[in-house]
């Protein structure tokens, strides 16, 4: 499987995301560095948001205390490649919409439930998945979500997007923005 910046393959229950060089890009080296940064950010985000790891930033230690997002487990990265949990069960558009609609109790606990009720159905879908991924998935689409066939849980598999501005959680420089 090929993404814009990274390639993916799996062996058994382990998946491997490799930074790739694409000579179709205007600057292949920058694209390769971007892929390496994405691999590192996914691992740091998983450790911070899902595993409770503390990180130092702005002269103090940060520890996430919010809800656990649905980020796919990443076991190791060195930048050039990442070792992740392989989730083979793809999900369809309809199944993903049903997943969101069935999770009514979670939706009622959603911080901005009044805001959520006013949205159109397709906006609810995207807004809710953004909420479940802590706004880490830049591209809310079916290809970025998989279901674990053993537990039946939904996971986001691509949350390495970043920016270089430091005003929101997708900045490459920040681990948390409170």
N, C-alpha and C positions, 0 to 999 in steps of 0.2 A: 504494500500500500504506500502511495506517495502523497505527501502533503506538499505545500509550497516550499517549506524550508527543511522538512525532515522526512525521512523514509522510515517505514515501520515493517517489521516482520516478527514472527513469534516461533518459539520452540516450546511445545507443550503449554504450560501455564505461565510462561514468562514471555513478555513482549520486549522488543528492543527498538528504541527510537534513535536513529542516527541523524546527526547533522549532515546535510548534503550540500554539495557545491553544484549550483546550476549555472551553466554557461549561457543559458537563455536570459538570465537577468542582466541588467545594465552593469551591476557591480557584483560579480560572484563571491568575492571575498567578504563583502559586507553581509550578503545573504547567509554565508556560512557562519559568520560570527553571530548573527541574529539567531540562528538555529541553536548554537551552543548556549547562548544566553537563555533561550526559551527552555532548554533542557534543565539548566541550573535553577531557573525560577520555578518551574513545576515542582522540582524536588523540595526547594525551600518552602514553597507555599503549602505543599502537602504536609511537611513536617510541622510547620507553624500552625496551620488551621486544623489539621486532623490528628496530629500526634502530640500536640501541646508543647512543642519545643520553644524555648525562649530565644529571642534574638536581641542583640544590642543595636540600637539606632538612636541617633540624636543625644548621645551621652546617657542613655538609660536603657534598662532592660524591658522588653515588651513580651507579654504572654497573652495569647488570645483567649478570651473568656466567653465568646459567643457560641452560637449553634455550630455543630459540625457540618461542614458542607459535603456535597456528594462528589468529591474529587477522587479520581482513580488512584490507587496506591502506587507510589514510585519507590522502589527499593534502593536504587543506587543511581548516581550520575557522576560523570567526570566532565561533563560539558559536551564532549564529542558524541557520547551516546548515553542513553538512560535505560535502565532495566525496570520494567513496569509489570503490573499484574495484567495478564492477557485476558481480555473480556471478549469472548467470541460471539456472543448473542447480540446481533444487531437488533435495532428497534425501528418500527415503522412510524411514519407520521401519525397515523391514527392511534397506534399503541402509546406513543409518547403523549398525545393529547389526552387519552384515557387515563394514563398514569397521573397526569396533573389533576384531572377532574376527580379521580378516585381519592386523592389525598386531601379530602375535605377538612379533616380535623387539623391537619398541618396548616392548611390555608386559613382556618379560623384563628390560629395562633400567629399568623403573619402580622408583623408590626403595623403595617399600613392597610389593614383589612378594608376600611372604608374606601380608601383609594382604589384598592384592588377590585371591589364590587362595581365601581364606576367604569372600569375598563371594558373594551370590547373583548370577545373571546380570544382572538388571536393575540391581543395585547396582554391579556391575563396569562396566557401560556408563556410568552417570552419573559414577562416580568417575574413570574413565579420561578422559572428556571434560573433567571439571573439571581434571584433571592437564594435559591437552593445551592448555587455555586459561589456565593459571596461576590458576585459580579466579576468573577475571574475569567469566565468564558466570554470572549469577545464576540464569537460567532455562534448564536443560538440556532443550531440546526440539528437534524436527526443524526448526521454523520459524527457529531461530537459527543454522542451519548451512547452508552452500551449498558446491558443488563448482565449482572453476574449470574451465570446459569446455576450455580450452587446455592446462592442465598436469595436470588430474585431481586437484588437491590439495583437501583439505577445509579450509574456513575457518569461523570463528565470525564472524557478522556483527553481533551485538548484545552488546557488552561494556562499555556505558557505565553500568551500575548502580553506585550508590554509597551509602554511609552517611556519617554525620557523626561516628561514633565512630572513634577512631584505633587500634583494636586489630587490624585486619586489612587486607588488601590492597585492599579495596573502599572504603576511606575516601577521600572527596573531597580530603582534605588531604595525603595521602601519595602518593608515587610508588613507594616500595618499603618493605616492612616486613620487616626481617631480624632 
